[in-house]
């Protein structure tokens, strides 16, 4: 299952690096797109919840599409 998360407060490549570092540590499959301000997570609902928690812990405001 693919989940798309809007991260409107992701503004620069530094934001992308922080997100990638945090999500890489979780082992979930994901991709980050600065242009569309989205994080795409491939996996189950648990993977989605993990990604949301990580994004919130980084100070972002993630919203599931």
Buried (B, 14 or more C-beta within 10 A) or exposed (E): EEBBBBBEEBEEEEBBEBBBEBBEEBEBEBEBEBEEBBBBBEBEEEBBEBBBEBBEEBEBEBEEE
